[in-house]
Amino acid sequence: MKLRKILAELARTVADEAERNPDFEKRLAAALGQTDKPDQLEAKTQAGGRPKNRRPPAALDPVEVARAGEQALRARLGELSVEQLKDIVADYGMDPGKLVTKWKTADRIIDRIVEISLTRAQKGDAFRSE
């Protein structure tokens, strides 16, 4: 018998036994390091369903506000804290190089958000009729 067939038969037998025998399934999962239970998985997430290592959701949608104009966007962003600005950057994928999250000044972060939001707000305008 070829090795491939032997290994396939072994895997099939172990999977069948795990389906029939819950105790064996638990021991097999522990041996493979898959001991996450649903209550442990819940503990890893916040109340909103986001993992604990994720930033909170953005306070506003900068692209929608950018459609009203750059001044309106800058005014709305000026009301937010640096952490809220970083939440917007993270939530809308405005920092692929992970540089903006290291910045400390609000003005610098606002400039990046405005730049990207205006670009995204105008995207596709060439195909829209006036």
DOLUM-101565 format. One record per residue (C-alpha): residue number from 1; x, y, z. Coordinates in pm, 1 decimal. Example, Ala and Ser with C-alpha at 12.3 -4.5 7.8 and 13.67 -1.06 7.14 Angstrom:
2
{n->1, X->1230.0, Y->-450.0, Z->780.0}
{n->2, X->1367.0, Y->-106.0, Z->714.0}
This chain:
130
{n->1, X->0.0, Y->0.0, Z->0.0}
{n->2, X->130.9, Y->344.2, Z->-86.2}
{n->3, X->207.9, Y->596.0, Z->185.7}
{n->4, X->-52.9, Y->841.2, Z->54.2}
{n->5, X->-328.9, Y->578.8, Z->89.5}
{n->6, X->-213.1, Y->479.7, Z->437.0}
{n->7, X->-212.0, Y->840.0, Z->559.9}
{n->8, X->-551.4, Y->913.5, Z->402.3}
{n->9, X->-700.3, Y->604.3, Z->570.9}
{n->10, X->-547.0, Y->705.1, Z->904.1}
{n->11, X->-691.4, Y->1057.8, Z->880.2}
{n->12, X->-1033.5, Y->920.7, Z->781.6}
{n->13, X->-1031.9, Y->677.2, Z->1074.7}
{n->14, X->-931.7, Y->945.3, Z->1325.9}
{n->15, X->-1199.8, Y->1184.3, Z->1193.4}
{n->16, X->-1468.0, Y->914.0, Z->1209.8}
{n->17, X->-1373.2, Y->824.9, Z->1566.5}
{n->18, X->-1375.4, Y->1193.0, Z->1667.0}
{n->19, X->-1729.8, Y->1228.2, Z->1531.2}
{n->20, X->-1851.4, Y->920.6, Z->1722.8}
{n->21, X->-1665.7, Y->976.0, Z->2050.6}
{n->22, X->-1691.2, Y->1326.1, Z->2208.6}
{n->23, X->-1423.4, Y->1243.3, Z->2468.7}
{n->24, X->-1180.5, Y->1143.1, Z->2195.0}
{n->25, X->-1267.3, Y->1462.6, Z->2004.3}
{n->26, X->-1182.7, Y->1677.7, Z->2310.1}
{n->27, X->-852.6, Y->1498.2, Z->2365.7}
{n->28, X->-764.6, Y->1526.9, Z->1997.0}
{n->29, X->-847.1, Y->1900.3, Z->1995.5}
{n->30, X->-632.5, Y->1951.7, Z->2305.2}
{n->31, X->-345.1, Y->1761.1, Z->2146.0}
{n->32, X->-370.6, Y->1978.3, Z->1834.9}
{n->33, X->-385.2, Y->2298.1, Z->2042.8}
{n->34, X->-742.0, Y->2384.5, Z->1948.6}
{n->35, X->-886.8, Y->2433.5, Z->2294.0}
{n->36, X->-1075.7, Y->2758.9, Z->2223.9}
{n->37, X->-1423.8, Y->2719.4, Z->2362.3}
{n->38, X->-1706.9, Y->2960.6, Z->2273.2}
{n->39, X->-1680.6, Y->3134.0, Z->2612.9}
{n->40, X->-1307.1, Y->3186.7, Z->2560.8}
{n->41, X->-1374.1, Y->3325.4, Z->2214.5}
{n->42, X->-1626.5, Y->3570.5, Z->2362.5}
{n->43, X->-1369.9, Y->3689.3, Z->2615.2}
{n->44, X->-1138.4, Y->3788.1, Z->2329.0}
{n->45, X->-1394.1, Y->4033.1, Z->2186.6}
{n->46, X->-1543.0, Y->4357.1, Z->2313.5}
{n->47, X->-1913.2, Y->4412.5, Z->2373.9}
{n->48, X->-1957.1, Y->4547.8, Z->2019.8}
{n->49, X->-1829.2, Y->4226.1, Z->1863.9}
{n->50, X->-1491.4, Y->4369.1, Z->1766.8}
{n->51, X->-1173.7, Y->4199.2, Z->1887.0}
{n->52, X->-1005.0, Y->4371.7, Z->2179.7}
{n->53, X->-698.3, Y->4456.4, Z->1971.6}
{n->54, X->-905.6, Y->4659.7, Z->1722.1}
{n->55, X->-966.8, Y->5030.2, Z->1753.8}
{n->56, X->-1317.7, Y->5160.6, Z->1829.7}
{n->57, X->-1542.3, Y->5242.0, Z->1532.2}
{n->58, X->-1501.7, Y->5579.0, Z->1362.4}
{n->59, X->-1698.4, Y->5877.3, Z->1494.3}
{n->60, X->-1798.2, Y->5988.8, Z->1143.1}
{n->61, X->-1773.1, Y->5891.6, Z->776.7}
{n->62, X->-1515.9, Y->6132.5, Z->631.5}
{n->63, X->-1602.6, Y->6052.8, Z->269.5}
{n->64, X->-1967.0, Y->6150.2, Z->319.6}
{n->65, X->-1866.6, Y->6475.3, Z->489.4}
{n->66, X->-1607.7, Y->6541.1, Z->213.9}
{n->67, X->-1888.1, Y->6546.3, Z->-43.5}
{n->68, X->-2009.5, Y->6864.2, Z->129.6}
{n->69, X->-1668.0, Y->7024.4, Z->77.7}
{n->70, X->-1320.2, Y->7044.1, Z->221.8}
{n->71, X->-1403.0, Y->7322.0, Z->469.9}
{n->72, X->-1693.3, Y->7124.9, Z->616.7}
{n->73, X->-1473.3, Y->6818.5, Z->654.0}
{n->74, X->-1192.0, Y->7013.4, Z->821.4}
{n->75, X->-1441.9, Y->7174.8, Z->1060.8}
{n->76, X->-1589.9, Y->6838.0, Z->1163.5}
{n->77, X->-1247.4, Y->6677.3, Z->1201.7}
{n->78, X->-1123.1, Y->6971.6, Z->1407.7}
{n->79, X->-1379.7, Y->6887.3, Z->1675.8}
{n->80, X->-1231.3, Y->6538.5, Z->1730.7}
{n->81, X->-944.9, Y->6423.1, Z->1951.2}
{n->82, X->-625.8, Y->6269.3, Z->1812.5}
{n->83, X->-744.1, Y->5921.2, Z->1915.5}
{n->84, X->-1079.1, Y->5969.1, Z->1739.0}
{n->85, X->-892.9, Y->6081.2, Z->1427.3}
{n->86, X->-677.8, Y->5767.9, Z->1443.5}
{n->87, X->-998.4, Y->5562.3, Z->1477.7}
{n->88, X->-1120.7, Y->5712.5, Z->1149.4}
{n->89, X->-788.3, Y->5639.6, Z->979.5}
{n->90, X->-794.4, Y->5278.3, Z->1099.2}
{n->91, X->-1163.9, Y->5215.2, Z->1028.3}
{n->92, X->-1149.8, Y->5348.1, Z->671.9}
{n->93, X->-813.8, Y->5196.0, Z->577.7}
{n->94, X->-637.6, Y->5526.9, Z->526.3}
{n->95, X->-300.6, Y->5408.3, Z->658.7}
{n->96, X->-170.9, Y->5108.6, Z->464.4}
{n->97, X->187.8, Y->5177.8, Z->573.6}
{n->98, X->92.7, Y->5214.5, Z->943.1}
{n->99, X->258.8, Y->5556.1, Z->965.7}
{n->100, X->-36.4, Y->5778.6, Z->1053.6}
{n->101, X->-112.1, Y->5587.6, Z->1374.6}
{n->102, X->231.0, Y->5694.3, Z->1503.0}
{n->103, X->171.3, Y->6064.4, Z->1439.2}
{n->104, X->100.9, Y->6282.9, Z->1743.1}
{n->105, X->-38.2, Y->6607.6, Z->1596.3}
{n->106, X->-401.2, Y->6641.6, Z->1499.8}
{n->107, X->-327.9, Y->6876.1, Z->1208.7}
{n->108, X->-106.0, Y->6622.9, Z->1037.1}
{n->109, X->-365.0, Y->6345.5, Z->1075.9}
{n->110, X->-643.9, Y->6576.0, Z->956.6}
{n->111, X->-443.7, Y->6662.0, Z->644.4}
{n->112, X->-410.7, Y->6291.7, Z->558.2}
{n->113, X->-781.5, Y->6222.7, Z->621.4}
{n->114, X->-884.6, Y->6522.7, Z->408.5}
{n->115, X->-651.2, Y->6423.0, Z->125.3}
{n->116, X->-777.6, Y->6065.0, Z->107.0}
{n->117, X->-1143.6, Y->6151.4, Z->172.6}
{n->118, X->-1156.7, Y->6410.2, Z->-106.5}
{n->119, X->-998.5, Y->6163.6, Z->-346.4}
{n->120, X->-1247.6, Y->5893.1, Z->-251.6}
{n->121, X->-1543.0, Y->6133.4, Z->-267.1}
{n->122, X->-1452.2, Y->6231.9, Z->-625.1}
{n->123, X->-1373.8, Y->5880.5, Z->-741.4}
{n->124, X->-1591.5, Y->5786.9, Z->-1035.7}
{n->125, X->-1700.8, Y->6141.9, Z->-1117.1}
{n->126, X->-1571.1, Y->6104.0, Z->-1472.2}
{n->127, X->-1846.0, Y->5850.0, Z->-1535.8}
{n->128, X->-2130.2, Y->6045.2, Z->-1376.8}
{n->129, X->-2340.0, Y->6291.4, Z->-1572.7}
{n->130, X->-2376.1, Y->6642.2, Z->-1432.5}
